[in-house]
Amino acid sequence: MDSLTIDSEEAARIMCLQQLIEKNIEIEQQIENNNFDASILAIETIIKQSNEISKGQKERRTNPTELVLDTELLRRNHEVVGKAIQYNTNFTDQMVLTAITNLVFKDNDENWDSLCTEVIKYGMPLYTNDSMIAFIDVAPKLQIQKNRAQRKRKSLVEEKRPKKSDKLLRKEEGSASVSNTLKQIRQIYRSGNDQPIPYFKLICHPTNFMDSVQNSLNVSFLVQENMVYIEPGNDNLPQIRCVANPRTLSTNGSSAQAICAIDVDFCQKMVKHYNIQEPMLKRLEKNDSLS
């Protein structure tokens, strides 16, 4: 199933959920005019339609708009049922309190067993292996607020040379990685007769997502340094061109680093879109970066 079909199905589900919410609002406005059975039957119909829309939700990707609308519809259904019960039955908490009082307190005697006798008729036993009897006499622990410990001032010490220098080389490795990326982009650009390179085709690795992230980061630094620039292509997807004179471009406008947020699903989508079999950008080996 292609992305266009998935997007159209998501739009159809969102439209149906919006229509169900509008029906819910109409039912809520007609609670005083309709009887209890009609209101509950209408809400039941909305719930069945909502369940049909939500089928297969675990198998497809999550759409935030669809999830919010589904949650809003569920909340409104509960509110309408509650209003229908309250309006048609006039059942209040005071009525429950009065009924319990009349049942428990008779002839100035307090007998809660009479309430239990009535509850057991409608109750259902729940069997479980866990028991809370052992914790009946256990008192909760008192939370004693701890005083803040004063920070000890660190005495000035003599600067020492680090034992391991591998961390010092990381900055140089990053610079070498960016330079290697620029070198490859220029080779690809020249071999393609100076035609723009599709951005996602350039950075996406078919099997290694972390390499795709590293490529995207390197390209963003190149954009910041005015070595390359990104423009929209005919398919509305970004494409990259090499800058002939970076110094001239940097004096004409302010430099800005381009950041692109990608995830695994989107990266695989671009791999299929461009039919990427091998990555266009090769990773710089550590031996090459230190040479």
Backbone as a ProteinNet text record, in pm:
[ID]
protein_1_A
[PRIMARY]
MDSLTIDSEEAARIMCLQQLIEKNIEIEQQIENNNFDASILAIETIIKQSNEISKGQKERRTNPTELVLDTELLRRNHEVVGKAIQYNTNFTDQMVLTAITNLVFKDNDENWDSLCTEVIKYGMPLYTNDSMIAFIDVAPKLQIQKNRAQRKRKSLVEEKRPKKSDKLLRKEEGSASVSNTLKQIRQIYRSGNDQPIPYFKLICHPTNFMDSVQNSLNVSFLVQENMVYIEPGNDNLPQIRCVANPRTLSTNGSSAQAICAIDVDFCQKMVKHYNIQEPMLKRLEKNDSLS
[TERTIARY]
85.5	0	89.2	72.3	158.6	114.3	199.1	173.9	49.2	19.9	-99.1	-226	-230.1	-347.3	-362.2	-249.8	-254.8	-303.5	-252.9	-295.4	-443.6	-493.8	-635.9	-723.9	-680.5	-758	-758.5	-646	-641.8	-734.8	-734.4	-822.8	-969.5	-1003.5	-1142	-1183.4	-1094	-1126.9	-1142.9	-1057.1	-1067.3	-1198.8	-1239.2	-1366.7	-1484.1	-1480.8	-1589.2	-1596.1	-1480.8	-1479.6	-1535.2	-1502.6	-1557.4	-1709.3	-1759.6	-1904.5	-1971.7	-1907.5	-1964.3	-1967.1	-1865.3	-1864.9	-1978.5	-2004	-2116.2	-2249.6	-2264.5	-2386.3	-2400	-2288.2	-2290.4	-2340.2	-2294.3	-2338.1	-2487.9	-2538	-2681.5	-2762.9	-2715.4	-2786.6	-2788.7	-2676	-2669.3	-2767.6	-2783.6	-2876.2	-3022.5	-3050.4	-3188	-3222.8	-3137.8	-3164.6	-3297	-3326.4	-3449.6	-3573.6	-3560.5	-3676.6	-3696.2	-3588.2	-3599.1	-3610.6	-3667.9	-3674.2	-3539.4	-3529.4	-3402	-3358.1	-3451.2	-3416.8	-3362.5	-3423	-3378.6	-3236.4	-3207.7	-3073.7	-2967.7	-2996.5	-2899.6	-2880	-2988.3	-2977.4	-2892.2	-2908.2	-2829	-2680.3	-2650.6	-2511.1	-2452.6	-2534.1	-2487.5	-2451.3	-2529.5	-2499.5	-2366.2	-2341.5	-2215.3	-2097.3	-2114.1	-2005.7	-1973	-2076	-2052.3	-1977.3	-2017.6	-1948.9	-1804.3	-1783.1	-1647.4	-1559.7	-1617.4	-1540.8	-1502.4	-1591.1	-1559	-1443.3	-1442.8	-1335.8	-1201.8	-1205.3	-1081.4	-1025.7	-1094	-1044	-909.4	-818.8	-686.5	-594.7	-626.9	-546	-405.2	-390.3	-259.1	-165.8	-222.2	-139.4	-91.7	-158.5	-119.5	-48.5	12.1	87	-8.8	41.2	-40.4	-52.7	-177.4	-203.8	-250.9	-176.5	-214.5	-353.5	-390.2	-522.6	-632.7	-614.8	-714.4	-727.1	-614.3	-616.1	-686.3	-661.2	-725.2	-876.1	-918.5	-1061.8	-1131.8	-1067.2	-1126	-1142.2	-1042	-1050	-1157.9	-1166.4	-1268.9	-1408.8	-1427.9	-1558.6	-1595.2	-1499.2	-1525.4	-1565.4	-1496.4	-1530	-1670.5	-1703.8	-1836.2	-1947	-1921.3	-2022.5	-2053.4	-1950	-1970.6	-2050.6	-2018.2	-2088.7	-2236	-2265.2	-2405.1	-2484.7	-2425	-2494.9	-2522.2	-2423.5	-2443.7	-2553.3	-2557.4	-2662.1	-2799.7	-2804.7	-2933.2	-2986.9	-2899.4	-2942.6	-2988	-2911.1	-2945.3	-3075.8	-3099.9	-3220	-3344.9	-3334.3	-3452.8	-3485.3	-3388.8	-3415.7	-3414.9	-3351	-3339.4	-3276.5	-3179.2	-3112.9	-2996.1	-2995.3	-2893.8	-2819.4	-2707.9	-2630.7	-2709.1	-2791.7	-2871.5	-2970	-3022.4	-3114.4	-3042.1	-2919.4	-2840.9	-2811.2	-2773.1	-2742.8	-2864.8	-2980.4	-3103.6	-3140.4	-3123.7	-3157	-3065.4	-2935.6	-2842.5	-2874.2	-2906.1	-2938.5	-3061.7	-3164.4	-3287.4	-3265.1	-3168.7	-3143.9	-3055.9	-2957.8	-2861.1	-2910	-2967.5	-3008.8	-3158.7	-3192.3	-3332.5	-3347.4	-3445.8	-3474.1	-3350	-3280.8	-3161.2	-3047.8	-3052.7	-2945.9	-2872.8	-2741.7	-2659.8	-2625.3	-2677.1	-2657.4	-2613.8	-2482.5	-2429.8	-2445.5	-2473.5	-2493.9	-2614.9	-2712.4	-2830.9	-2795.5	-2701	-2656.4	-2578.2	-2493.4	-2416.5	-2508.6	-2618.9	-2713.3	-2772.4	-2800.1	-2856	-2749.4	-2627	-2520.6	-2481	-2480.1	-2438.9	-2529.2	-2655	-2748.1	-2702.3	-2638.7	-2600.8	-2448.9	-2374.9	-2230.1	-2180.3	-2054.6	-1991.4	-1856.1	-1830.6	-1703.4	-1585.1	-1474.4	-1351.5	-1243.9	-1197.4	-1098.9	-958.9	-870.7	-733.5	-639.3	-517.9	-418.3	-351.5	-357.5	-292.9	-383.9	-325.2	-401.1	-339.1	-424.9	-378.8	-389	-426.1	-444.8	-315.3	-203.4	-76	-41	-108.3	-74.6	-177.7	-267.4	-373.7	-315.6	-220.5	-165.9	-39.2	-5.7	116.3	87.3	160.3	142.9	235.7	191.3	278.3	400.3	508.9	631.7	622.3	673.4	674.9	785	746.6	843.5	916.9	1042.5	1123.8	1199.7	1173.6	1238.5	1386.5	1468.7	1612.4	1662.9	1756	1818	1919.5	1927	2022.6	2165.3	2243.1	2384.2	2460	2543.5	2621.8	2727.6	2739.8	2840.2	2980.1	3068.2	3206.4	3275.5	3341.3	3412.8	3535.6	3546.9	3661.9	3784	3888.6	4012.7	4072.1	4136.6	4198.2	4312.9	4309.9	4413.8	4490.4	4603.3	4688.5	4634.1	4632.2	4583.6	4675	4610.7	4685.2	4649.9	4743.5	4721.1	4640.5	4537.6	4457.6	4540.3	4506.7	4578.7	4545.2	4418.1	4375.8	4346.3	4397.4	4380.2	4279.3	4202.3	4109	3996	3957.5	3850.1	3893.1	4023.6	4072.9	4068	4064.9	4065.4	3925.7	3821	3684.4	3647.7	3692.6	3661.6	3726	3852	3919.8	3851.9	3802.6	3732.3	3604.2	3531.9	3409	3436	3543.5	3580.1	3619.6	3691.5	3731.3	3610.5	3510	3389.2	3312.3	3302.5	3233.1	3308.6	3441.7	3522.2	3507.8	3503.3	3485.7	3349.5	3246.4	3112.5	3110.6	3175.6	3181.2	3254.5	3362.8	3439.4	3354	3277.3	3193.2	3079.2	3020.2	2910.1	2959	3077.2	3130.8	3158.4	3206.9	3230.5	3099.5	2997.3	2866	2807.2	2825.6	2770.8	2837.1	2970.5	3041.1	3008.3	3001.2	2970.8	2828.9	2741.1	2603.8	2582.2	2689.8	2680.7	2619.9	2661.1	2617.5	2466.1	2401.9	2258.2	2234.1	2126.2	2100.5	2081.8	2123.3	2116.1	1997.3	1906.7	1796.5	1851.6	1802.8	1858.1	1845.9	1723.6	1702.4	1768.6	1783.3	1856.5	2003.9	2052.9	2193.7	2223.4	2137.4	2171.8	2122.8	2017.9	1955.9	2041	2066	2136.4	2031.5	2035.4	1927.5	1920.7	2032.2	2033.6	2079.9	2139.6	2195.4	2136.6	2040.6	1974.1	2069.8	2162.8	2254	2346.7	2382.1	2460.1	2378.8	2247.2	2160.6	2158.5	2151.1	2152	2284.7	2395.6	2527.6	2542	2492.3	2497.6	2417	2297.7	2214.2	2284.1	2351.4	2423.3	2539.7	2614.8	2727.3	2680.2	2569.8	2516.9	2471.5	2414.6	2369.7	2486.7	2601.7	2719.9	2769.9	2761	2802.6	2712.8	2583.1	2491.2	2526.8	2562.6	2600.4	2726.6	2818.7	2943.9	2932.6	2810.8	2786.4	2863.4	2891.2	2954.2	2851.3	2732.3	2620.5	2496.1	2393.5	2266.2	2151.9	2042.3	1926.1	1813	1746.5	1634.4	1525.3	1400.6	1293.9	1302.6	1277.9	1280.8	1144.2	1134.6	1006.8	904	950.9	860	835.6	872.9	855.6	942.2	1035	1131.3	1262.2	1337.5	1459.7	1567.7	1648.4	1761.6	1881.8	1999.7	2124.1	2202.4	2259.1	2351.2	2480.9	2590.6	2718.8	2733.4	2799.2	2820.3	2952.8	2947.7	3068.5	3168.7	3118.4	3206.2	3147.9	3185.8	3127.5	3151.7	3267.5	3297.7	3202.1	3171.2	3078.5	2940.3	2894.6	2761.8	2754.8	2864.7	2863.5	2859.1	2912.4	2909.3	2774.8	2698.9	2569.2	2458	2465.2	2357.5	2413.5	2330	2371.8	2367.2	2466.4	2471.7	2377.1	2314	2221.7	2237.9	2238.2	2253.1	2117.6	2112.1	1986.8	1973.9	1866.2	1840.2	1718.3	1729.1	1618.6	1589.1	1464.3	1424.3	1373.2	1439.1	1396.5	1386.3	1302.9	1293.1	1312.3	1308.3	1336.5	1232.8	1103.7	997.6	1011.1	1037.1	1049.6	1172	1280.3	1401.9	1376.1	1307.1	1274.6	1180.2	1092	1000.5	1078.2	1179.8	1262	1349.2	1393.7	1472.6	1390.4	1263.4	1175.8	1142.7	1125.2	1088.4	1197.9	1324.3	1435.8	1499.6	1446	1498.3	1649.4	1685.7	1826.9	1875.7	1972.9	2034	2166	2244.4	2371.3	2373.8	2433.8	2439.2	2526.8	2484.3	2563.6	2686.1	2672.4	2783.3	2847.3	2976.4	3050.3	3102.9	3099	3142.6	3294.8	3345.1	3489.5	3541.7	3639.9	3699.7	3787.9	3803.2	3881.6	4027.2	4082	4221.9	4243.1	4141.5	4152	4140	4055.3	4033.8	4154.2	4234.8	4350.2	4477.3	4469.7	4590	4614.4
-119.3	0	124.5	214.9	330.5	438.6	542.2	648.9	729	746.7	823.5	753.2	620.7	545.2	554.4	543.8	553	690.5	797	932.9	953.7	901.6	918.2	843.2	723.7	649	721.1	779	855.2	975.8	1045.7	1161.4	1119.9	1004.6	956.3	922.8	858.7	826.2	952.1	1049.8	1175.7	1245.4	1245.4	1306	1235.1	1102.3	1026.2	1056.4	1066.5	1097.2	1236.9	1332.3	1467.2	1467	1389.2	1379.6	1314.5	1213.4	1148.5	1244.5	1328.7	1428.4	1528	1568	1658.3	1592.3	1462	1390.4	1384	1365	1361.7	1494.3	1604.2	1736.7	1754.3	1708.3	1717.8	1636.4	1516.1	1433.1	1502	1563.3	1632.5	1749.2	1818.9	1932.4	1888.5	1762.2	1712.1	1622.4	1619.3	1531.6	1566.5	1694.5	1735.7	1703.4	1695.4	1668.6	1519.5	1440.2	1297	1218.9	1099	1013.9	945.3	877	816.4	708.9	624.3	514.5	566.1	673.6	728	783.9	852.7	910.1	800.9	697.4	589.1	511.1	488.1	415.7	493.3	625.9	708.2	704.7	710.3	702.2	564.8	460.1	324.8	311.1	374.7	372.3	441.4	555.2	627	541.7	471.5	387.9	275.1	212.2	104	155.7	273.2	330.3	367	418.2	452.6	328.4	219.1	94.1	42.1	58.3	15.6	97.5	227.9	314.7	277.8	238.8	211.6	72.7	-10.6	-146.1	-141.2	-224.9	-231	-117.8	-49.3	65.5	24.6	-95.7	-139.8	-170.7	-211.3	-251.3	-133	-18.1	95.7	200.8	296.6	399.8	492.8	551	636.6	775.2	821.3	956.8	1040	1143.4	1219.5	1280.6	1334.6	1395.8	1292.5	1175.8	1069.2	1022.8	1012.1	967.3	1068.6	1197.9	1302.1	1304.1	1293.3	1293.8	1171.8	1055.8	934.5	948.4	1005.7	1027.7	1129.6	1236.6	1338.9	1280.9	1195.8	1133.5	1043.1	967.2	879	959.9	1071	1155.3	1214.3	1260.7	1319.6	1215	1091.3	986.3	961.4	957.7	938.7	1055.6	1176.9	1293.3	1292.4	1256.1	1254.5	1147.6	1029.8	924.3	970.2	1035.5	1085.5	1190.3	1282.1	1384.4	1323.1	1221.5	1156.3	1087.1	1019.8	953.6	1056.4	1164.2	1265.6	1336.6	1364.1	1437.9	1350.8	1225.7	1140.2	1066.6	1046.2	971.4	1058.9	1177.4	1265.4	1192	1105.2	1024.1	1104	1132	1217.1	1141.7	1199.5	1141	1143.7	1244.3	1253.5	1138	1094.5	980.7	853.1	834.6	717.5	722.6	839.7	855.3	827.3	876.2	853.2	705.3	636.7	493.9	412.4	444.3	372.2	399.3	524.4	559.7	484.5	478.4	408.1	258.2	204.6	60.5	22.9	106.5	73	113.8	232.2	283.8	262.7	162.4	132.6	120.9	190.5	187.9	226.7	328.6	381.8	279.9	175.1	75.2	83.2	67.5	71.3	-70.7	-114	-251.7	-250.2	-257.1	-255.8	-390.3	-494.3	-625.4	-625.1	-542.7	-536.2	-482.6	-387.6	-335.9	-442.9	-517.1	-624.3	-731.1	-759	-860	-820.4	-691.8	-644.9	-640.7	-603.3	-591.1	-726.8	-829.8	-963.3	-1016.9	-976.9	-1024.6	-983.6	-867.4	-814.6	-817.5	-864.9	-867.1	-989.9	-986.3	-1097.9	-1123.9	-1247.8	-1276.5	-1265.4	-1216.7	-1203.5	-1287	-1389.6	-1482	-1436.9	-1430.7	-1387.8	-1461.6	-1478	-1546.4	-1452.8	-1323.8	-1227.3	-1194.5	-1173.6	-1140.7	-1018.3	-928	-807.8	-821.4	-942.3	-959.8	-931.5	-966.8	-948.2	-801.9	-710.4	-568.5	-488.9	-558.1	-486.7	-398.9	-452.5	-379.6	-302	-292.8	-222.9	-73.8	5.1	150.4	209.1	312.8	373.7	438.9	437.1	496.2	648.4	707.2	852.4	908	1005.7	1068.5	1178.7	1157	1255	1338.4	1467.7	1556	1570.3	1544.9	1551.1	1693.4	1730.2	1861.4	1859.1	1970.1	1978.9	1977.7	1894.8	1889.2	2001.4	2066.3	2175.1	2120.4	2188.1	2145.9	2183.1	2089.7	2115.7	2186.4	2291.7	2366.2	2287.9	2279.3	2207.8	2299.5	2247.6	2324.8	2328.4	2438.5	2453.6	2354.4	2281.9	2181.6	2217.4	2159.5	2185.3	2112.5	2181.2	2119.4	2004.5	1894.3	1776.1	1737.8	1682.5	1634.8	1505.2	1492.1	1369.4	1248.6	1135.2	1012	959.9	974.7	927	1046.4	1043.8	1157	1128.1	1015.8	982.7	1083.2	1141.8	1240.7	1368.2	1397.7	1519	1509.1	1387.3	1367.9	1366.7	1366.9	1356.4	1477.3	1597.5	1716.8	1708.9	1659.4	1645.4	1539.5	1430.5	1327	1382.1	1465.5	1523.6	1614.5	1695.8	1784	1703.6	1592.2	1507.8	1441.8	1405.3	1343.2	1441	1568.1	1670	1695.8	1703.5	1726.1	1610.6	1489.1	1372.4	1374.7	1418.9	1429.9	1533.3	1649.8	1753.9	1703.5	1630.9	1578.4	1484.7	1396.9	1302.8	1374.8	1475.8	1550	1619.9	1680	1748.8	1650.6	1530.1	1429.6	1386	1363.2	1323.4	1436	1561	1676.6	1692.2	1677.8	1691.8	1576.3	1454.6	1339.7	1345.5	1420	1435.2	1560.7	1618.3	1738.9	1856.1	1871.1	1982.9	1986.9	1871.8	1864.6	1849.5	1908.7	1899.5	1754.4	1726.8	1591.7	1586.1	1490.4	1477.2	1458.6	1540.6	1543.7	1408.7	1352.5	1227.9	1108.9	1115.9	1010.1	1014.1	1134	1150	1101.2	1135.1	1108.3	973.1	916.5	795.1	671.6	595.1	466.9	356.2	261.7	161.7	66.8	47.4	-52.4	3.4	120.8	175	313.3	322	449.6	551	505	597.8	664.7	594.8	658.4	766.7	743.9	846.6	971.5	952	1066.3	1141	1066.8	1130.2	1207.1	1150.6	1221.2	1349.9	1342.9	1462.5	1570.6	1529.2	1625.9	1688.8	1608.1	1661.8	1761.7	1728.9	1820	1950.8	1942.8	2065.3	2158.7	2101.7	2184.5	2244.9	2170	2222.9	2337.9	2328	2438.7	2560.9	2537.5	2648.6	2719.3	2639.9	2697.1	2745.1	2742.1	2790	2710.7	2584.8	2497.6	2438	2412	2364.5	2440.2	2435.4	2493.5	2403.1	2413.8	2327.3	2409.7	2353.7	2418.9	2315.5	2359.8	2263.9	2218.3	2088.8	2035.2	2037.9	1983.6	1979.5	1891.8	1793.2	1705.5	1755.1	1883.7	1946.4	1881.7	1796.5	1740.7	1818.3	1831.9	1912.9	1849.6	1934.9	1890.1	1979.9	1929.5	1995.6	2038	2159.9	2209.1	2252.2	2234.6	2281.6	2431.1	2500.1	2643.7	2665.6	2744.2	2767.6	2853.7	2959.9	3050.3	3070.6	2987.8	2998.3	3133.2	3196.4	3323.9	3432.7	3435.4	3536.1	3518.3	3392.4	3366.4	3402.3	3378.4	3406.9	3555.7	3639	3783.1	3842.4	3775	3828.6	3800.6	3692.9	3657.4	3594.9	3587.1	3527.7	3376.6	3311.8	3165.4	3108.3	2998.6	2931.3	2781.9	2712.5	2567.1	2504	2410.3	2343.5	2215.6	2203.5	2084.7	2013.7	1884.1	1803.9	1690.4	1680.1	1573.4	1453.9	1339.6	1217.6	1106.4	1008.6	890.2	766.9	650.6	526.2	502	523.4	498.2	589.4	719.8	813.3	780.5	739.4	703.8	584.3	482.3	366.3	404.1	500.5	547.6	612.5	692.3	755.4	652.7	549.6	443.7	374.8	347.9	286.1	384.3	513.5	614.6	629	630.9	648.2	515.5	404.6	270.5	265	301.1	307.1	166.3	118.9	-11.7	3	103.1	130.2	277.2	308.9	449.1	532.9	656.5	745.7	797.4	817.3	867.6	752.5	737	633	688.8	605	647.9	655.2	756.7	774.9	678.8	598.8	506.1	582.6	525.4	592.6	609.7	510.6	520.2	636.5	659.2	769.6	904	911.2	1039.3	1083.8	985.6	1020	1037.5	1002.7	1011	1153.1
0	0	0	-98.3	-108.3	-10.8	-1.2	95.5	61.6	-68	-105.6	-59.6	-72.7	-27	123.7	196.8	343.4	386.8	321.5	356.7	328.8	217.4	184.9	284	326.5	425.6	560.4	599.3	724.1	717	604.5	588.7	595.6	538.8	543.1	685.8	763.8	902.7	986.6	963.9	1038	1006.7	879.5	840.9	908	913.9	978.1	1127.3	1194.1	1337	1363.5	1277.7	1293.2	1276.9	1182.5	1164.3	1284.7	1344.6	1463.1	1581.8	1594.1	1701.6	1681.9	1557.8	1530.6	1565.4	1535.5	1573.7	1725.1	1793.6	1939.5	1996.5	1938.5	1984.6	1961.3	1846.4	1818.6	1919	1954.2	2052.4	2188	2225.6	2354.6	2359.5	2248.3	2244.7	2248.9	2210.6	2205.6	2324.5	2428	2542.9	2609.9	2624.7	2692.7	2610.3	2478.5	2393	2367.5	2366.9	2340.3	2470.3	2459.8	2578.2	2599.9	2713.5	2752.6	2653.4	2609.8	2519	2385.6	2333.8	2205.4	2214.8	2326.3	2343	2354.4	2434.8	2453.7	2324.3	2248.9	2122.4	2021.7	2019	1927.2	1964.4	2095	2139.6	2108.2	2124.3	2094.4	1946.2	1860.2	1716.7	1687.3	1753.6	1734.7	1781	1893.8	1946.5	1849.1	1791.5	1695.7	1572.6	1522.5	1406.3	1439.7	1561.4	1603.9	1615	1664.3	1673.8	1535.4	1438.3	1301.9	1244.3	1275.5	1224.8	1288	1417.2	1491	1465.7	1388.2	1363.2	1290.8	1334.9	1273.4	1312.9	1424.5	1464.6	1507.5	1564.4	1610.7	1494.2	1379.7	1266.2	1183.4	1191.3	1107.5	1192.7	1123.8	1193.5	1268.4	1377.2	1462.5	1401.2	1388	1340.5	1460	1502.5	1621.8	1612.2	1496.2	1481.2	1498.8	1439	1451	1595.5	1665.8	1805.2	1894.8	1873	1954	1930.3	1803.9	1773.3	1832.4	1827.5	1884.3	2034.7	2102.2	2247.3	2281.1	2203.2	2226.9	2209.9	2108.2	2086.2	2203.4	2254.6	2368.9	2491.8	2516.1	2630.7	2617.7	2498.4	2476.9	2492.7	2448.1	2463.5	2610.3	2693.9	2837.7	2897	2856.2	2909.7	2869.6	2744.9	2699.5	2773.3	2794	2869	3011.6	3073.8	3209.6	3216.9	3119.5	3118.7	3094.2	3007.2	2980	3104.4	3178.1	3302.1	3404.3	3417.7	3516.7	3482.5	3355.7	3318.1	3323.2	3281.9	3272.1	3401	3488.1	3611.1	3735.4	3727	3843.5	3961.5	3930.4	4032.5	4088.2	4219.2	4280.1	4389.8	4434.1	4543.7	4674.1	4691.6	4813.9	4823.6	4711.7	4711.8	4754.3	4707.3	4748	4897.3	4947.5	5089.3	5175.7	5133.3	5210.3	5213.2	5099.3	5093.7	5184.7	5187.1	5274.9	5421.2	5452.9	5591.8	5640.2	5557.4	5596.7	5612.8	5538.6	5545.3	5663.9	5696.3	5801.2	5940.2	5947.8	6078.9	6097.8	6180.6	6212.6	6363.5	6416.3	6561.3	6641.1	6591.5	6657.7	6668.4	6589.2	6585.9	6451	6457.9	6336.2	6295	6181.2	6135.8	5988.9	5966	5829.8	5760.4	5839	5776.8	5684.1	5716.2	5630.1	5491.7	5487.5	5357.3	5281.3	5353.9	5289.3	5232.5	5304.2	5256.2	5121.8	5104.2	4977.2	4867.3	4904	4803.8	4748.3	4835.7	4792.1	4681.7	4681.9	4579.3	4439.3	4429	4297.7	4275.6	4373.7	4361.6	4287.5	4247.9	4177.9	4242.7	4288.2	4356.9	4261.5	4312.6	4235.5	4303.1	4234	4290.1	4249	4348.1	4323.1	4416.3	4373.8	4456.3	4556.2	4530.6	4619.5	4736.7	4851.2	4971.5	5036.8	5085.9	5154.8	5305.9	5356.3	5500.5	5575.5	5517.9	5588.2	5610	5539.7	5550.1	5629.3	5701.3	5772.7	5882.1	5959.7	6074.3	6040.5	5913.6	5874.6	5861.5	5936.4	5931.4	5826.2	5756.8	5655.9	5719.5	5647.5	5698.4	5698.1	5804.4	5812.9	5723.5	5643.9	5555.1	5630.2	5656.6	5728.4	5626.2	5631	5535.5	5569.6	5471.7	5492.8	5472.2	5556.9	5542.7	5429.2	5361.6	5252.2	5305.1	5245.2	5283.2	5214.1	5289.1	5232	5137.4	5026.5	4930.1	4977.2	4959.4	4994.1	4878.4	4913.2	4810.1	4765.1	4635	4580.6	4579.9	4630.6	4631.2	4490.8	4461.3	4330.3	4316.3	4208.2	4185.6	4059.3	4048.7	3932.6	3810.5	3697.5	3575.6	3535.7	3496.9	3456.8	3314.3	3248.8	3113.2	3118.2	3036.9	3041	3001.2	3065.8	3036.4	2897	2857.6	2726.6	2637.7	2519.5	2427.8	2318.2	2331.4	2223.7	2215.2	2331.2	2328.6	2258.4	2265.3	2200.8	2049.7	1998.2	1853.4	1793.1	1879.9	1826.6	1741	1784.2	1706.3	1568.8	1564.3	1435.9	1349.6	1412.9	1337.4	1275.7	1352.7	1298.8	1180.9	1190.4	1079.6	956.3	978.7	865.9	800.8	882.9	828	739.6	785.3	705.4	575.3	583	462.2	363.9	417	330.5	261.6	336.3	276.7	164.9	187.2	84.6	-39.6	-19.5	-132.4	-217.2	-151.9	-225.8	-297.6	-231.1	-294.2	-420.7	-414.9	-532.9	-646.3	-612.4	-716.1	-780.8	-697.7	-751	-836	-789.9	-861.2	-998	-1003	-1131.1	-1226	-1172.9	-1259.1	-1312.9	-1247.6	-1294.8	-1376	-1433.5	-1518.3	-1442.3	-1315.8	-1231.1	-1213.5	-1217.9	-1192.3	-1041.7	-990.3	-845.8	-800.8	-677.7	-620.9	-524.9	-539.5	-442.5	-301.1	-209.2	-73.2	-2.8	-0.6	72.6	3.1	-128.3	-199.1	-161.6	-131.6	-96.6	44.8	141.5	281.9	330.6	271.2	326.2	295.4	399	386.4	388.9	295.8	286.9	405.9	478.1	586.4	720.1	723.3	847.2	871.6	965.7	991.8	1054.4	1140.5	1205.7	1104.4	997.9	891.1	821.8	807	747.8	834.7	967.9	1060	1051	1045.7	1035.8	905.2	795.9	666.9	671.7	733	744.7	826	934.5	1017.7	941.7	867.7	790.6	685.2	616.5	514.3	577.6	699.6	766	794.9	832.2	853.9	723.1	614.7	484.7	440.5	471	440.2	523.2	649.8	736.3	686.7	632.6	582.7	438	380.5	243.8	138.8	168.5	69.8	-26.1	24	-57.5	-13.7	-96.6	-54.4	-99.9	-27.5	-50	-110.2	-211	-276.6	-303.1	-318.3	-350.7	-495.5	-518.7	-654	-719.7	-839.3	-910.8	-840.4	-762.6	-688.6	-547.2	-520.4	-389.4	-281.7	-319.5	-225.4	-237.1	-128.3	-132.8	-219.5	-279.8	-359.7	-329.7	-357.4	-317.6	-440.9	-432.9	-535	-466.6	-536	-485.5	-514.2	-423	-438.1	-511.2	-618.9	-698.5	-622.7	-558.1	-483.6	-344	-246.9	-112.5	-46.6	-72.1	-6.6	-52	-184.1	-236.2	-176.6	-164.2	-109.8	36.9	110.8	253.7	281.6	191.1	212.1	176.4	89.2	46.4	146.4	217.9	310.1	434.9	538.3	664.7	654	715.7	711.8	815.2	780.9	872.4	855.6	967.4	961.6	934.1	838.6	801.9	882.6	957.6	1038.2	981.9	958	903.8	1000.6	1045.8	1137.8	1057.5	1073.9	1005.6	1108	1078.4	1162.4	1074.4	1138.3	1066.1	957.1	991	893.1	771.8	796.9	684.7	600.4	665.7	591.5	500	551	467.4	354.1	380.8	276.8	162.3	195.6	92.9	19.7	91.6	27.3	-80.9	-50	-149.8	-262.2	-226	-326	-431.9	-389.3	-482.5	-522.8	-470.3	-502.2	-474.8	-352.7	-314.5	-281.5	-357	-332.1	-255.6	-292	-226.7	-183.9	-68.4	-24.6	-116.6	-141.4	-225.7	-150.8	-19.9	60.6	136.8	121.7	191.5	323	426.1	558.2	563.7	635.4	649.4	755.1	718.6	814.2	913	1033.3	1137.6	1096.3	1027.6	985	889.1	800.9	705	774.3	881.4	948.3	1028.7	1073.5	1155.9	1074.4	945.7	861.8	814.6
[MASK]
+++++++++++++++++++++++++++++++++++++++++++++++++++++++++++++++++++++++++++++++++++++++++++++++++++++++++++++++++++++++++++++++++++++++++++++++++++++++++++++++++++++++++++++++++++++++++++++++++++++++++++++++++++++++++++++++++++++++++++++++++++++++++++++++++++++++++++++++++++++++++++++++++++

